[in-house]
Amino acid sequence: MVSKNQKKLIKSLYQKKYRKQHGLFVAEGKKVIKELLEAGMKLHSLFTLDPNIFDIPTSCEYEINKEELKQISFLTTPQVALAIFYIPETKKVTLDHLILALDDVRDPGNLGTIIRLCDWFGIKDLICSDQTVDCYNPKVIQATMGSITRVNISYVDLKEFLTDKVGVLKVFGTFMDGNSIYAEELPEQAIVIMGNEANGISKDVQDIIEHQITIPQFGASKETESLNVATATAIVLNEFRRS
């Protein structure tokens, strides 16, 4: 059974300010919850239709029915279980590898997909501007499919962070009119910046970027929209790794 206080807590965690206040986030679905548990994420509580699915202390586990799960779920179609986890501490960023930075990426699905891409391409550190959507948003957690446990995500003043790194690492930014990424010499250690879905990289951050790159369009139509930021990230990371 889910108590009134538990329902209130779960619903509050949809908002960033309460996630920050409580130091907690919500995850849903058997696969995602198991990934988080296996990665050593600290569990606060688990609400499930089937207590035999998860091997956890019974003091943290609550057996509930479908109607109760529907009441607390953030999903249109609830998935067997919902868990609350403690938000882990962010680790220190290391500079001896390829780093991805996001400037004001707002869509939770895009961020979740980008976190999965970081996991796939072995990007240890993902740097997010303070304006980028919270990585512990339930929709982001769902979209990462557990990859959030294998990527160190930091929220920073992006301009300040990059200013300190100029001269230490090469800084690349993605633009509509940059140099073709296929013609660039791409180093193993660098910072690559992806911009906002609608406006690209902000002016303040543009001023710091040393190398402007683009994914060239091969189609002839001028009506074609720019690439989705997650799709563009996949292409860019692939080229850096291929090089």
C-alpha positions in Angstrom: 0.0 0.0 0.0 1.1 3.6 -0.7 0.6 6.1 2.1 -0.6 9.7 1.5 2.9 11.0 2.5 4.6 8.6 0.0 2.2 9.7 -2.8 2.9 13.3 -2.0 6.7 12.7 -2.0 6.6 10.8 -5.3 4.5 13.5 -7.1 6.8 16.3 -5.8 9.8 14.6 -7.4 8.4 15.5 -10.8 9.7 19.0 -10.0 13.4 19.9 -10.1 13.3 22.0 -6.9 11.9 19.1 -4.8 14.4 16.6 -6.3 17.1 19.0 -5.2 15.5 19.6 -1.8 15.1 15.9 -1.0 18.1 14.6 -2.9 15.9 12.0 -4.5 14.7 11.0 -8.0 12.2 8.5 -9.5 12.8 5.6 -11.8 10.2 3.4 -13.4 10.2 0.0 -15.1 11.9 -3.3 -14.3 14.9 -2.8 -16.6 15.8 0.7 -15.5 15.4 -0.1 -11.8 17.5 -3.2 -12.1 20.2 -1.3 -13.9 20.3 1.4 -11.2 20.4 -1.2 -8.4 23.2 -3.2 -10.0 25.2 0.0 -10.5 25.0 0.5 -6.7 22.6 3.4 -6.7 21.3 3.9 -3.1 17.6 2.9 -2.9 15.1 4.9 -0.8 12.0 2.9 -1.5 10.5 0.6 -4.1 6.8 0.1 -5.1 6.1 -3.0 -7.1 3.3 -5.3 -8.3 5.6 -8.3 -7.8 8.0 -8.3 -4.8 9.8 -11.4 -6.3 11.3 -9.4 -9.1 13.9 -7.5 -7.1 16.4 -8.8 -4.5 16.4 -6.0 -2.0 15.7 -5.6 1.8 12.0 -5.9 2.5 12.1 -2.8 4.6 12.5 -0.8 1.4 9.9 -2.6 -0.6 6.1 -2.1 -0.8 3.8 -4.4 -2.7 1.0 -2.4 -4.4 -1.8 -3.1 -6.9 -2.2 -1.8 -10.4 -4.5 1.0 -9.4 -2.0 2.3 -6.8 0.8 2.1 -9.4 -1.3 4.1 -11.8 -1.8 6.8 -9.2 1.9 7.3 -8.6 3.3 6.7 -12.0 4.6 9.4 -14.4 4.0 7.1 -17.4 0.8 6.8 -19.5 1.3 3.0 -19.2 2.9 2.1 -15.8 5.5 -0.6 -15.9 5.4 -3.1 -13.0 7.4 -1.0 -10.5 8.4 2.5 -9.4 11.5 3.3 -7.3 12.9 6.3 -5.5 16.7 6.6 -5.4 19.1 9.0 -3.7 20.8 11.4 -6.1 24.6 10.4 -6.1 27.4 13.0 -5.7 28.9 14.2 -8.9 32.5 13.1 -9.5 35.4 15.4 -10.5 35.7 15.9 -14.2 38.9 14.5 -15.7 40.5 16.0 -18.9 42.4 13.1 -20.3 39.6 12.0 -22.8 36.9 13.3 -25.0 34.3 15.4 -23.2 30.8 16.3 -24.4 29.2 19.6 -23.4 25.5 20.6 -23.8 24.5 24.3 -24.0 20.9 24.7 -23.0 19.4 21.4 -24.3 15.8 21.5 -23.0 14.1 18.3 -24.2 14.2 15.4 -21.7 14.0 12.8 -24.5 17.0 14.4 -26.2 19.1 14.5 -23.0 18.2 10.9 -22.2 19.2 9.8 -25.7 22.5 11.8 -25.5 23.3 10.1 -22.1 22.8 6.7 -23.8 25.1 7.9 -26.7 27.8 8.9 -24.2 27.6 5.4 -22.7 27.8 3.8 -26.1 30.8 5.9 -27.3 32.6 5.7 -24.0 32.2 9.4 -23.0 32.9 9.4 -19.3 32.0 13.1 -18.6 29.0 15.0 -19.9 29.0 18.7 -19.0 25.7 20.5 -19.0 25.0 24.2 -18.8 22.9 25.2 -15.8 20.0 25.8 -18.2 20.0 22.3 -19.6 17.1 20.0 -18.5 17.8 18.2 -15.2 19.2 14.7 -15.8 17.1 13.4 -12.9 13.8 14.4 -14.6 11.7 11.2 -14.7 11.5 11.4 -18.5 15.2 11.7 -18.8 15.8 8.7 -16.5 13.4 6.7 -18.6 15.1 7.6 -21.8 18.6 6.7 -20.5 17.6 3.1 -20.0 20.1 2.8 -17.2 23.0 4.5 -19.0 22.9 7.4 -16.5 24.8 5.1 -14.1 27.8 5.0 -16.4 28.2 8.6 -17.3 29.4 11.4 -14.9 27.1 14.4 -15.4 28.0 17.8 -14.2 26.0 21.0 -14.2 28.1 24.2 -14.5 28.3 27.7 -15.7 29.4 26.6 -19.2 31.2 29.8 -20.2 33.2 29.7 -17.0 34.0 26.0 -17.3 35.2 26.4 -20.9 37.2 29.6 -20.2 39.3 27.6 -17.8 39.9 24.8 -20.3 41.1 26.9 -23.3 44.7 26.1 -24.0 44.4 22.8 -22.1 42.0 21.1 -24.5 40.8 22.0 -28.0 37.2 23.2 -27.9 34.9 22.3 -30.8 31.4 23.6 -31.4 28.7 22.5 -33.8 27.2 25.1 -36.2 25.1 25.2 -39.3 27.9 27.0 -41.2 31.1 25.5 -39.7 33.8 23.5 -41.4 32.8 20.0 -42.5 33.4 17.5 -39.7 34.6 15.0 -42.4 37.5 17.3 -43.3 38.6 18.2 -39.8 41.4 16.5 -37.9 39.7 15.4 -34.7 41.8 14.7 -31.6 41.2 12.0 -29.0 41.1 14.5 -26.2 38.8 17.6 -26.7 35.6 19.2 -25.6 32.7 19.1 -28.1 29.7 21.4 -27.6 26.2 20.8 -28.8 23.7 23.6 -28.7 20.0 24.3 -27.9 17.4 22.6 -30.1 16.1 25.9 -31.5 18.9 28.4 -31.1 22.1 26.5 -31.2 25.1 27.5 -29.1 24.7 30.7 -27.2 26.7 33.8 -28.1 28.7 33.8 -24.8 29.8 30.3 -25.5 30.5 30.9 -29.2 33.1 33.4 -28.3 35.2 30.7 -26.6 35.0 28.1 -29.3 38.2 27.6 -31.3 36.9 25.2 -33.9 33.5 25.5 -35.6 32.3 22.2 -37.2 29.2 21.2 -39.1 27.6 18.0 -40.4 27.2 18.9 -44.1 23.9 18.5 -45.8 24.0 16.3 -48.9 20.3 16.6 -49.9 19.5 19.5 -52.3 16.3 20.7 -50.6 16.6 24.0 -48.8 13.4 23.2 -46.9 15.0 20.4 -44.8 15.1 21.2 -41.1 18.3 21.0 -39.2 19.2 17.7 -37.5 17.7 16.8 -34.1 20.4 17.5 -31.5 20.5 13.9 -30.3 20.9 12.7 -33.9 23.6 15.2 -34.6 25.4 14.1 -31.4 25.4 10.5 -32.6 27.1 11.5 -35.9 29.6 13.9 -34.2 30.7 11.3 -31.6 31.0 8.6 -34.2 33.3 10.8 -36.2 35.5 11.7 -33.2 35.8 8.0 -32.3 36.4 6.9 -35.9 39.2 9.4 -36.2 
